[in-house]
Amino acid sequence: MLIDLHTHSRVSDGTESPRALMRSAAQAGVDVVALTDHDQTAGWAEAAEAADDYGVGFVPGMEISCKTSTGISVHLLSYLHDPKDPGLLAEVDRARDSRVLRARRMVELLGEDFPISWELVQEHTADGATMGRPHIADALVAAGVVSTRTEAFESVLTPRSRYYVGHFAIEPAHAVRLVRAAGGVPVFAHPVASARGRVVGDEVFEEMIAAGLMGLEIEHRDNPEHGRHMLRRIAAEHGLIATGSSDYHGSGKPNRLGENSTSVEALGLILAAGTGSAPVGVDIR
């Protein structure tokens, strides 16, 4: 059984609608897929209906934007939480609103040197989608400034660029507690993806585990092999669920559906622990 628990649709920064994403998953031979848009669950209903149509098992999820007190970005995957839980909803709404303000300011700065405008960025953002740097990257591609999203992120959109602007994000341990309170299963996404920027040290892992972290996304293209060894050790020592996923974004990234996967046993543990929402068409018996 091929299980991919980290994908994105146009509801955040993917390039496919939730329905098209489920169709792509079926075509790729994926048996179970989770939709984990950034700070957003608006794609769940469409994804669930499409998954049923295409014969794919669907796990509702979300990727939560977090940041440590020292400014290191952390992403937390939440599976099977209650999307209407007031505590979690308030914080992710705040993060999503902050992303919009941040994007506007970045576009203002970029507009001083490049032919890019807020209107152009909006043309590359689906209605109601969680705004992010990928949408700015798409606008830069359309304007001929760069050739691909990847080139944009490696140049003008890097955190080291003068155009970069930060945004509000939840403290990681607090996000873990919010997910658990909402009946969800919190899993630390690509924890040692050092090519993306700074990664956290042992103390943040310890804080998140103490707060109720339940898993680590170990098999991910951005986790280097030496980092995966460390993550496997941490998972074994603390009884954490080990997952693997593609982090698929459609044509927005080179990641391919099912290129990394989660075991049936790990999925079973997630399904047993999540109480805030229900999977659709998932049978692991």
N, C-alpha and C positions, 0 to 999 in steps of 0.2 A: 504494500500500500504506500503510495507516494503522498506525503503530507507536507504542505508548505504553509507555514503559519505567519508569514510577514509579507504582505502585498499592499500596494497603494493604487487608488483609482483617481479619477479627476476630482473627486470630492476633496482631495488634498493636492498632492503634487504628482500623481500619476498621469498618464496620457489617455487612459481608456475609461469609459464609463464603468460603473460596477457590473452592469450586465455584460459588457464586452470583456471585462476581466474574467468573469466566470466562464465565458465561452473560450477564452484563451487558455484558461486552466484545463478545461475539458480536452481541448485540442492537444495540450502538452502532456496529457496523460496523468494529470494531478488528480488524486482521488478526494483529498480534503484540502480546502484552502481557507485561510483566515484573511478577512479584509481589515487592515489596520491603518486606516488613514490618520494623518496627524491631527490630534486634538479634535476629532470629529467622528460622529457615528451616523451621519445623515445618509450614508450609502448602504446601510445594513438592509433595509427593506428591499431595495432593488436587487442587491446581491443575493439575498436569500431566495427571492422568487426566481432569479435567473439560475441559481445553483440547482434548484429543484428541476427547472426545465432542462438543464444540461446534464443532470445526473451526477453532480459534484456535491460532496459534503461541504457545508459552510459553517465556519466558526466565527461569530461576531467578535471583533476586537478593535483596538485603537492604539496608536502610538503617541505617548504623552511627552511633550517637550519639558525637560527638566534642566536645572542648572545648579551646580554646587555653589557654596559660599565663596569659592575662589574663582568662579566664572567658567568652570568646565562644563561643557554641554553633555547631558546624559539623556538617553532616550529609553523610555520604559514602555514595554508592550503590556497591554491589559486585555485579558481574554474573559469573555462571559460575564462582564460586569453589568450592572443596571445602568442603562444610558440616561436615565432620569434621576439618578441619585443626586440630591441637591449639593452635597459637599464637593463631589468630584466635578459635577457639571459647572459649578461656579468658578472653580480654578481653571478648568480647560477653556471656558469661555473667556476668562481674563487673559489667558495666554494667547488665544486666537485673536482677540481684539488688539493685543499688543503687537502681534505679527503684522497687522494691517498698518498700524502707525509706523512701525519700523520699515516696512516695505516702501511706504510713501517717502520717508526721509531718504532711503537709499536711492530711490529713483530721482529725487531732487538732486542729490549729489552726483549721480551718474549723468544726469541731464546737463550738467555743466560742461562735460567733456564728450558726450556721445549723443547720437540722435535717438534718444529714448524718452518716452513720456509715460505718465500714469495711465493714460488712455490706451497706449499700446500694451502695457502690462495687463490691463483689464481684458483686452481682446484675447489674451492667452490664459485666462483664468475662468474656470467654470463658475456659474452663478452659485453663490453660497459656499464655494470651496475655501478651505483653509489656506490663506495667502502665505507664500514662502518665497525664498530665493529662487527655487526652480522656475517660478512664473516670470521672475525678472530675467532669468537666464534665457527662457524661451523668447522673450521680447528682444533681448540682445541678439539672439540668433536671427530673428526676423529682420532686425535692423542692419544685419550684416557686420556687426561688431565682432562676433565670434562665430565659429562654425557649429559648435555643439554645446549642450549644457555642461559637459565635462570641462571643456575649455573655459567656459565662463567661471566655473567654480574654482578652477586652478589659477585664474587671473584676477579679474575685477571683482569677483564675489567672495574671494577668500577672506577669512577673518583678519588677515594681515593687510588687506587693502584699505586705502583711505576712504573708500565708499561704504565700508562695512559699518552696520549699526546693530547694536544688541537689542534684545527684547526680553520682556518678562517671561520667566519660566519657573515652574514649581520646583522646590527643593526636593531632591530624589527620595529621601526617606519619607518625607511628608506625602509624596505622590504614592508611594507604596502603601502607606496607611489608608489613603483615600480609596485606592483600588480595592483593598481588602474589605473596607467598610461598605463598599458598593457591591460586594459579592463576587469580585473579580479575582483573576489569577495574574499577579504581576511578575513579569519576566524582563530582566535587564537585556535590552537590545544591543547587539554588537559591542560588548563592553570594552574590548581592547582594540578598537578600530583606530589605531594611531595615525593612519594616513589622513584621517579626517580632521585631526587636531589633537589637543591634549586629552589624555585619558586619566581616569581617576585612580587613586592609590588604594591601598588596603583599607584605610579608615572608612572610605565611602562604601566599599563592599560591606564592611562590618555594620555600618549604620543601616544600610538597606536591608541586610539580612535580619538584624535585630528588629526592624520595623515590620517584617513579615514577607520579605522577598521570597518568591517561590521557585524561580527558575532563572537560568542563564541561557541566552542565545549564543551557543558555542560555534556551531557550524554555519559560518557566514563568510562570504568572500572577503570582507574587510577585516576579519580577525586573523592576524598572522599566525602561523603554525605554532610558534613558541608561546604565543598568547593563548591559543586553544588548549595547550597542555596545562597551563596555569588554571584556566577556567574549569577544566575537567577535575583538577585537584580540589578546587574550591567547592564545586558541585558535590563531589564525593564526601568531603569533610562535613558539609552542612546539610546534606540530604536534599539538594536542590534538583529540580527537573532540568534536564539538558535538552535543549531544542536546537533545531537547525532550519534555516529558511533562506529564501532567495532575496527578500527585500525588493521585489519586482516593482518597477515603475512604468511598465509599458516601454515605449520607445525613449523614455526620458533617461534611462540608464542602461548599461549593457547587461545588467543582471537578467537571468532567464528563469522563468518559472520552474521550480523543482530542482534547480541546480544544487541546492542544499535542502535537506529535509529532516523532519522530526520522526522519531520512532513511534510505532503504534502504542508502545508502553507509555511513553511520555505524554502522548495525546490522551491516553486513558486517565492519567493522573490529573491533567488539566480539566478534563470533562468532569471528573469526580469532585474537583475542588470548586469549580465555578458555579455560583448559585444565582447570579444577578440576571442572566439571560440564558437562552437555550440555543444549542446548535441546530442546524437543519440538515436532515439527511445523512447524519454521521453514524455509521454502524461499524464498530471495531470488534464485534464479537467473532 
